[in-house]
Amino acid sequence: MKQYTRAIAFATLIGATVIGAAGCSVARNQQTVGSYVDDAGITTAIKAKFAEDHTVAATSISVETLKGTVQLSGFAKSQTEKDRAEAIARNVKGVTSVRNSIVVRP
């Protein structure tokens, strides 16, 4: 139960941060408000699933989403962790593709 509560708190924090920054992106004509909110929801969902998963270090992997394309970056302890992070991202509703730039550190 503690893990679930932590994941919800983490997702809420990420969501608030992303929604707070929405005006900046839209003002620069990068995306419509609707697509930005969709992308923010995808990013938040992926980060929450990372926090729930025992094989993925959510704090070591960055997630960015643009028009349904997810970019993963950061560091993983193993190829298994890198592959698991990609699999989690691919299975989130709204994701059209995943670019996995995670580096495996020995």
N, C-alpha and C positions, 0 to 999 in steps of 0.2 A: 504494500500500500504506500510505503514511503517513496519508492521509486516512481510510482504513478503520480503522486503529488508533486514530486520534484520535476517530472517531465511536463506536467501541466503548468507549473510555475515558470519553467524555462521557456515553454512555447508562448506563454502570455507575455513574458518580457521581450522576446524576439518580435512578436507580433506588434507590440506597442512601439518598439523602436522603428520597425519598418513602416508602420502606418504613419508615425510621426514625420518620417522623411518623405512621405508621398508627394508633398507639395513641390519639393525641389526637383524631382525627376519629371513630373508632369509639366512644370514651368519651362523646362528646357526642351519640350516637345519630343521627348524620347519615347513615351508611351501614352496611351489614353489612361484616364483614371481607372476605368474598369479593368484593363489588362494589367495595370500596376497592382491593383488590389488582388487580382487572381494570382499574380506572380508572388506577391507577399504571402498569400495563403499557402502556396506550394512550398515556399522556403520554410515557413513556420512548421508545416506538417512534416517536412523532412527532418528538420532539427529536432522536433519532438520525438519522432521515431528513432533518431540516433540516440537521444537521451534514454529511451526505454530499452534499447538494445545493449546487451552486455558485451558484445564483441566490437562495438564501434565507440571510439572516444569522441563524443560530440564536441568537446572543446578544442580538439586538434584539427577538425575539418570544417572548412568554410563552405557555405552554400550560397550561391547567387542564382537567381532565376530571371530570365528575360524572354518574354513571349513563349513560355512553356519549356524553354531549353534551360536545363540545370547545369551549372558549372560547379564541380566539386574541386576543391584545392586544399592544400594543407599536408599533414603528415600522418602516416599510419605506421603501426608497429609491425605489420605483416601484410602479405599479399591477400590473405584471407580477410583482414579488416578492410582493405581497399575494395575488394570485390563485394563484400557485404554492404558497404556504404553505397556502392553503385546500385546494387540490387534493391536496396531500400528506396533509393531515389526513383528508380524506374517504376516502382509499384505504387507511387503516389498519384492520385487522380489529378489529371491536368498536365502531367509531364509528357512532353512530346519527344524529347531526347535528353541524353545525359552525356556531358563531356567530363571525363574523369581525369583530372590532373593531379591526383593525390600522389605524393611521393612516399615510397616505402623506405623507412629508415631502419637500418639493421640494429 
